Amino acid sequence: MRRKLARRDVDLARLPPLTEKQKAELGALAERPDAAIDTSEIPPLTAKFWSDAARGRFYKPIKTSTTLRIDADVLAWLRAQRKGRQSRVNAIPRREMLAAIATERVGGFREEGPSSKSREIGRKRGDTLSGALRKR
């Protein structure tokens, strides 16, 4: 038996106005001092919790459909892999992209070694992956 999903699109730029009841409830919460909030059921965040934390663990990049021209032998090899070939088609350039970005951060943009100009350009691009890609 399939369940029907209820969907509701919300435009975050134009949220519906708050009702008087909602405004009164928010006002009462804002007036309440922090000491009056019962946090006894919330477990404390220990050092072990933060040692196991991982940034971006559930991040899923947006997929884009595109046309790509590749050599026939490469396509034949990928198709021979059967299950998961599209994931591998994405993983190969991603691996190269991350390696190139790591190289830029460490030593600049040229193979012969870091120059003051390449380090300066690398600093301007930022420390994040999205910052490095956005400014290319």
FIROSE-875443 format. One record per residue (C-alpha): residue number from 1; residue in one letter; x, y, z. Coordinates in Angstrom, 3 decimals, always signed. Example, Ala and Ser with C-alpha at 12.3 -4.5 7.8 and 13.67 -1.06 7.14 Angstrom:
<rec><resi>1</resi><resn>A</resn><xx>+12.300</xx><yy>-4.500</yy><zz>+7.800</zz></rec>
<rec><resi>2</resi><resn>S</resn><xx>+13.670</xx><yy>-1.060</yy><zz>+7.140</zz></rec>
% end
This chain:
<rec><resi>1</resi><resn>M</resn><xx>+0.000</xx><yy>+0.000</yy><zz>+0.000</zz></rec>
<rec><resi>2</resi><resn>R</resn><xx>+1.448</xx><yy>+3.374</yy><zz>-1.015</zz></rec>
<rec><resi>3</resi><resn>R</resn><xx>+1.048</xx><yy>+6.432</yy><zz>+1.116</zz></rec>
<rec><resi>4</resi><resn>K</resn><xx>+0.128</xx><yy>+9.730</yy><zz>-0.410</zz></rec>
<rec><resi>5</resi><resn>L</resn><xx>+2.557</xx><yy>+12.464</yy><zz>+0.449</zz></rec>
<rec><resi>6</resi><resn>A</resn><xx>+1.189</xx><yy>+15.829</yy><zz>+1.378</zz></rec>
<rec><resi>7</resi><resn>R</resn><xx>+3.292</xx><yy>+18.573</yy><zz>-0.187</zz></rec>
<rec><resi>8</resi><resn>R</resn><xx>+3.164</xx><yy>+22.207</yy><zz>+0.587</zz></rec>
<rec><resi>9</resi><resn>D</resn><xx>+5.383</xx><yy>+24.674</yy><zz>-1.176</zz></rec>
<rec><resi>10</resi><resn>V</resn><xx>+6.418</xx><yy>+27.614</yy><zz>+0.951</zz></rec>
<rec><resi>11</resi><resn>D</resn><xx>+7.963</xx><yy>+30.726</yy><zz>-0.510</zz></rec>
<rec><resi>12</resi><resn>L</resn><xx>+10.462</xx><yy>+31.740</yy><zz>+2.166</zz></rec>
<rec><resi>13</resi><resn>A</resn><xx>+10.689</xx><yy>+35.229</yy><zz>+0.705</zz></rec>
<rec><resi>14</resi><resn>R</resn><xx>+6.955</xx><yy>+35.787</yy><zz>+1.251</zz></rec>
<rec><resi>15</resi><resn>L</resn><xx>+5.901</xx><yy>+33.964</yy><zz>+4.392</zz></rec>
<rec><resi>16</resi><resn>P</resn><xx>+2.286</xx><yy>+34.308</yy><zz>+5.521</zz></rec>
<rec><resi>17</resi><resn>P</resn><xx>+1.765</xx><yy>+36.876</yy><zz>+8.291</zz></rec>
<rec><resi>18</resi><resn>L</resn><xx>+1.726</xx><yy>+35.665</yy><zz>+11.900</zz></rec>
<rec><resi>19</resi><resn>T</resn><xx>-1.621</xx><yy>+35.341</yy><zz>+13.621</zz></rec>
<rec><resi>20</resi><resn>E</resn><xx>-2.316</xx><yy>+37.244</yy><zz>+16.837</zz></rec>
<rec><resi>21</resi><resn>K</resn><xx>-2.049</xx><yy>+33.998</yy><zz>+18.810</zz></rec>
<rec><resi>22</resi><resn>Q</resn><xx>+1.391</xx><yy>+33.269</yy><zz>+17.305</zz></rec>
<rec><resi>23</resi><resn>K</resn><xx>+2.564</xx><yy>+36.829</yy><zz>+18.036</zz></rec>
<rec><resi>24</resi><resn>A</resn><xx>+1.411</xx><yy>+36.526</yy><zz>+21.673</zz></rec>
<rec><resi>25</resi><resn>E</resn><xx>+3.183</xx><yy>+33.168</yy><zz>+22.079</zz></rec>
<rec><resi>26</resi><resn>L</resn><xx>+6.441</xx><yy>+34.508</yy><zz>+20.595</zz></rec>
<rec><resi>27</resi><resn>G</resn><xx>+6.237</xx><yy>+37.590</yy><zz>+22.820</zz></rec>
<rec><resi>28</resi><resn>A</resn><xx>+5.789</xx><yy>+35.448</yy><zz>+25.940</zz></rec>
<rec><resi>29</resi><resn>L</resn><xx>+8.770</xx><yy>+33.277</yy><zz>+24.975</zz></rec>
<rec><resi>30</resi><resn>A</resn><xx>+10.949</xx><yy>+36.314</yy><zz>+24.295</zz></rec>
<rec><resi>31</resi><resn>E</resn><xx>+10.163</xx><yy>+37.768</yy><zz>+27.740</zz></rec>
<rec><resi>32</resi><resn>R</resn><xx>+11.022</xx><yy>+34.523</yy><zz>+29.535</zz></rec>
<rec><resi>33</resi><resn>P</resn><xx>+14.586</xx><yy>+34.574</yy><zz>+31.019</zz></rec>
<rec><resi>34</resi><resn>D</resn><xx>+17.048</xx><yy>+31.904</yy><zz>+29.858</zz></rec>
<rec><resi>35</resi><resn>A</resn><xx>+17.247</xx><yy>+30.492</yy><zz>+33.407</zz></rec>
<rec><resi>36</resi><resn>A</resn><xx>+13.537</xx><yy>+29.650</yy><zz>+33.239</zz></rec>
<rec><resi>37</resi><resn>I</resn><xx>+14.060</xx><yy>+27.208</yy><zz>+30.362</zz></rec>
<rec><resi>38</resi><resn>D</resn><xx>+14.156</xx><yy>+23.572</yy><zz>+31.510</zz></rec>
<rec><resi>39</resi><resn>T</resn><xx>+17.163</xx><yy>+21.908</yy><zz>+29.862</zz></rec>
<rec><resi>40</resi><resn>S</resn><xx>+17.317</xx><yy>+18.893</yy><zz>+32.210</zz></rec>
<rec><resi>41</resi><resn>E</resn><xx>+16.319</xx><yy>+16.446</yy><zz>+29.459</zz></rec>
<rec><resi>42</resi><resn>I</resn><xx>+18.967</xx><yy>+17.657</yy><zz>+27.015</zz></rec>
<rec><resi>43</resi><resn>P</resn><xx>+22.182</xx><yy>+15.639</yy><zz>+27.369</zz></rec>
<rec><resi>44</resi><resn>P</resn><xx>+25.388</xx><yy>+17.683</yy><zz>+27.665</zz></rec>
<rec><resi>45</resi><resn>L</resn><xx>+27.682</xx><yy>+17.843</yy><zz>+24.625</zz></rec>
<rec><resi>46</resi><resn>T</resn><xx>+30.891</xx><yy>+16.127</yy><zz>+25.684</zz></rec>
<rec><resi>47</resi><resn>A</resn><xx>+34.324</xx><yy>+16.139</yy><zz>+24.071</zz></rec>
<rec><resi>48</resi><resn>K</resn><xx>+33.603</xx><yy>+12.628</yy><zz>+22.700</zz></rec>
<rec><resi>49</resi><resn>F</resn><xx>+30.544</xx><yy>+13.939</yy><zz>+20.881</zz></rec>
<rec><resi>50</resi><resn>W</resn><xx>+32.624</xx><yy>+16.609</yy><zz>+19.126</zz></rec>
<rec><resi>51</resi><resn>S</resn><xx>+35.485</xx><yy>+14.185</yy><zz>+18.383</zz></rec>
<rec><resi>52</resi><resn>D</resn><xx>+33.067</xx><yy>+12.017</yy><zz>+16.355</zz></rec>
<rec><resi>53</resi><resn>A</resn><xx>+31.494</xx><yy>+14.998</yy><zz>+14.557</zz></rec>
<rec><resi>54</resi><resn>A</resn><xx>+32.001</xx><yy>+15.236</yy><zz>+10.791</zz></rec>
<rec><resi>55</resi><resn>R</resn><xx>+31.400</xx><yy>+18.313</yy><zz>+8.654</zz></rec>
<rec><resi>56</resi><resn>G</resn><xx>+29.271</xx><yy>+17.805</yy><zz>+5.556</zz></rec>
<rec><resi>57</resi><resn>R</resn><xx>+28.448</xx><yy>+14.167</yy><zz>+6.304</zz></rec>
<rec><resi>58</resi><resn>F</resn><xx>+24.969</xx><yy>+14.400</yy><zz>+4.800</zz></rec>
<rec><resi>59</resi><resn>Y</resn><xx>+25.838</xx><yy>+16.884</yy><zz>+2.042</zz></rec>
<rec><resi>60</resi><resn>K</resn><xx>+24.537</xx><yy>+15.903</yy><zz>-1.395</zz></rec>
<rec><resi>61</resi><resn>P</resn><xx>+25.603</xx><yy>+18.089</yy><zz>-4.304</zz></rec>
<rec><resi>62</resi><resn>I</resn><xx>+22.984</xx><yy>+19.210</yy><zz>-6.797</zz></rec>
<rec><resi>63</resi><resn>K</resn><xx>+23.017</xx><yy>+17.041</yy><zz>-9.912</zz></rec>
<rec><resi>64</resi><resn>T</resn><xx>+22.884</xx><yy>+18.593</yy><zz>-13.375</zz></rec>
<rec><resi>65</resi><resn>S</resn><xx>+22.036</xx><yy>+16.858</yy><zz>-16.613</zz></rec>
<rec><resi>66</resi><resn>T</resn><xx>+24.546</xx><yy>+17.604</yy><zz>-19.349</zz></rec>
<rec><resi>67</resi><resn>T</resn><xx>+25.918</xx><yy>+16.258</yy><zz>-22.597</zz></rec>
<rec><resi>68</resi><resn>L</resn><xx>+29.514</xx><yy>+15.087</yy><zz>-22.417</zz></rec>
<rec><resi>69</resi><resn>R</resn><xx>+31.702</xx><yy>+13.876</yy><zz>-25.249</zz></rec>
<rec><resi>70</resi><resn>I</resn><xx>+34.118</xx><yy>+11.120</yy><zz>-24.209</zz></rec>
<rec><resi>71</resi><resn>D</resn><xx>+36.175</xx><yy>+8.552</yy><zz>-26.082</zz></rec>
<rec><resi>72</resi><resn>A</resn><xx>+34.390</xx><yy>+5.369</yy><zz>-27.155</zz></rec>
<rec><resi>73</resi><resn>D</resn><xx>+36.824</xx><yy>+3.081</yy><zz>-25.325</zz></rec>
<rec><resi>74</resi><resn>V</resn><xx>+36.323</xx><yy>+5.006</yy><zz>-22.079</zz></rec>
<rec><resi>75</resi><resn>L</resn><xx>+32.551</xx><yy>+4.754</yy><zz>-22.467</zz></rec>
<rec><resi>76</resi><resn>A</resn><xx>+32.817</xx><yy>+1.013</yy><zz>-23.191</zz></rec>
<rec><resi>77</resi><resn>W</resn><xx>+34.916</xx><yy>+0.534</yy><zz>-20.056</zz></rec>
<rec><resi>78</resi><resn>L</resn><xx>+32.421</xx><yy>+2.466</yy><zz>-17.936</zz></rec>
<rec><resi>79</resi><resn>R</resn><xx>+29.475</xx><yy>+0.536</yy><zz>-19.371</zz></rec>
<rec><resi>80</resi><resn>A</resn><xx>+31.256</xx><yy>-2.754</yy><zz>-18.674</zz></rec>
<rec><resi>81</resi><resn>Q</resn><xx>+31.301</xx><yy>-1.794</yy><zz>-14.977</zz></rec>
<rec><resi>82</resi><resn>R</resn><xx>+27.506</xx><yy>-2.208</yy><zz>-14.976</zz></rec>
<rec><resi>83</resi><resn>K</resn><xx>+25.925</xx><yy>-1.070</yy><zz>-11.713</zz></rec>
<rec><resi>84</resi><resn>G</resn><xx>+27.048</xx><yy>+2.341</yy><zz>-10.447</zz></rec>
<rec><resi>85</resi><resn>R</resn><xx>+28.717</xx><yy>+3.528</yy><zz>-13.623</zz></rec>
<rec><resi>86</resi><resn>Q</resn><xx>+27.160</xx><yy>+6.994</yy><zz>-13.453</zz></rec>
<rec><resi>87</resi><resn>S</resn><xx>+28.473</xx><yy>+7.400</yy><zz>-9.932</zz></rec>
<rec><resi>88</resi><resn>R</resn><xx>+31.940</xx><yy>+6.451</yy><zz>-11.188</zz></rec>
<rec><resi>89</resi><resn>V</resn><xx>+31.612</xx><yy>+8.880</yy><zz>-14.112</zz></rec>
<rec><resi>90</resi><resn>N</resn><xx>+31.053</xx><yy>+11.587</yy><zz>-11.501</zz></rec>
<rec><resi>91</resi><resn>A</resn><xx>+33.662</xx><yy>+10.299</yy><zz>-9.033</zz></rec>
<rec><resi>92</resi><resn>I</resn><xx>+36.574</xx><yy>+10.373</yy><zz>-11.498</zz></rec>
<rec><resi>93</resi><resn>P</resn><xx>+36.453</xx><yy>+14.114</yy><zz>-12.317</zz></rec>
<rec><resi>94</resi><resn>R</resn><xx>+35.556</xx><yy>+14.893</yy><zz>-8.676</zz></rec>
<rec><resi>95</resi><resn>R</resn><xx>+38.737</xx><yy>+13.136</yy><zz>-7.525</zz></rec>
<rec><resi>96</resi><resn>E</resn><xx>+40.766</xx><yy>+15.171</yy><zz>-10.022</zz></rec>
<rec><resi>97</resi><resn>M</resn><xx>+39.002</xx><yy>+18.403</yy><zz>-9.038</zz></rec>
<rec><resi>98</resi><resn>L</resn><xx>+39.702</xx><yy>+17.881</yy><zz>-5.324</zz></rec>
<rec><resi>99</resi><resn>A</resn><xx>+43.339</xx><yy>+16.996</yy><zz>-6.034</zz></rec>
<rec><resi>100</resi><resn>A</resn><xx>+43.750</xx><yy>+20.165</yy><zz>-8.108</zz></rec>
<rec><resi>101</resi><resn>I</resn><xx>+42.190</xx><yy>+22.303</yy><zz>-5.389</zz></rec>
<rec><resi>102</resi><resn>A</resn><xx>+44.408</xx><yy>+20.708</yy><zz>-2.742</zz></rec>
<rec><resi>103</resi><resn>T</resn><xx>+47.449</xx><yy>+21.452</yy><zz>-4.929</zz></rec>
<rec><resi>104</resi><resn>E</resn><xx>+46.366</xx><yy>+25.068</yy><zz>-5.281</zz></rec>
<rec><resi>105</resi><resn>R</resn><xx>+46.100</xx><yy>+25.458</yy><zz>-1.511</zz></rec>
<rec><resi>106</resi><resn>V</resn><xx>+49.482</xx><yy>+23.876</yy><zz>-0.820</zz></rec>
<rec><resi>107</resi><resn>G</resn><xx>+51.743</xx><yy>+25.125</yy><zz>-3.524</zz></rec>
<rec><resi>108</resi><resn>G</resn><xx>+50.057</xx><yy>+27.405</yy><zz>-5.983</zz></rec>
<rec><resi>109</resi><resn>F</resn><xx>+48.885</xx><yy>+26.923</yy><zz>-9.534</zz></rec>
<rec><resi>110</resi><resn>R</resn><xx>+52.090</xx><yy>+25.917</yy><zz>-11.320</zz></rec>
<rec><resi>111</resi><resn>E</resn><xx>+53.954</xx><yy>+22.609</yy><zz>-11.195</zz></rec>
<rec><resi>112</resi><resn>E</resn><xx>+57.392</xx><yy>+24.233</yy><zz>-10.989</zz></rec>
<rec><resi>113</resi><resn>G</resn><xx>+56.630</xx><yy>+25.443</yy><zz>-7.473</zz></rec>
<rec><resi>114</resi><resn>P</resn><xx>+54.894</xx><yy>+28.135</yy><zz>-5.536</zz></rec>
<rec><resi>115</resi><resn>S</resn><xx>+55.421</xx><yy>+31.699</yy><zz>-6.604</zz></rec>
<rec><resi>116</resi><resn>S</resn><xx>+54.406</xx><yy>+34.759</yy><zz>-4.666</zz></rec>
<rec><resi>117</resi><resn>K</resn><xx>+51.801</xx><yy>+35.591</yy><zz>-7.304</zz></rec>
<rec><resi>118</resi><resn>S</resn><xx>+50.182</xx><yy>+32.132</yy><zz>-7.217</zz></rec>
<rec><resi>119</resi><resn>R</resn><xx>+50.027</xx><yy>+32.201</yy><zz>-3.393</zz></rec>
<rec><resi>120</resi><resn>E</resn><xx>+48.437</xx><yy>+35.639</yy><zz>-3.574</zz></rec>
<rec><resi>121</resi><resn>I</resn><xx>+45.807</xx><yy>+34.415</yy><zz>-6.046</zz></rec>
<rec><resi>122</resi><resn>G</resn><xx>+45.124</xx><yy>+31.334</yy><zz>-3.896</zz></rec>
<rec><resi>123</resi><resn>R</resn><xx>+44.506</xx><yy>+33.503</yy><zz>-0.827</zz></rec>
<rec><resi>124</resi><resn>K</resn><xx>+42.060</xx><yy>+35.663</yy><zz>-2.734</zz></rec>
<rec><resi>125</resi><resn>R</resn><xx>+39.996</xx><yy>+32.614</yy><zz>-3.707</zz></rec>
<rec><resi>126</resi><resn>G</resn><xx>+39.259</xx><yy>+31.644</yy><zz>-0.131</zz></rec>
<rec><resi>127</resi><resn>D</resn><xx>+39.741</xx><yy>+28.526</yy><zz>+1.888</zz></rec>
<rec><resi>128</resi><resn>T</resn><xx>+36.564</xx><yy>+26.694</yy><zz>+0.913</zz></rec>
<rec><resi>129</resi><resn>L</resn><xx>+35.870</xx><yy>+24.458</yy><zz>-2.046</zz></rec>
<rec><resi>130</resi><resn>S</resn><xx>+32.899</xx><yy>+26.554</yy><zz>-3.105</zz></rec>
<rec><resi>131</resi><resn>G</resn><xx>+34.978</xx><yy>+29.731</yy><zz>-2.767</zz></rec>
<rec><resi>132</resi><resn>A</resn><xx>+37.703</xx><yy>+28.311</yy><zz>-4.968</zz></rec>
<rec><resi>133</resi><resn>L</resn><xx>+35.251</xx><yy>+27.131</yy><zz>-7.621</zz></rec>
<rec><resi>134</resi><resn>R</resn><xx>+33.033</xx><yy>+30.208</yy><zz>-7.565</zz></rec>
<rec><resi>135</resi><resn>K</resn><xx>+35.866</xx><yy>+32.569</yy><zz>-8.468</zz></rec>
<rec><resi>136</resi><resn>R</resn><xx>+37.269</xx><yy>+30.613</yy><zz>-11.425</zz></rec>
% end
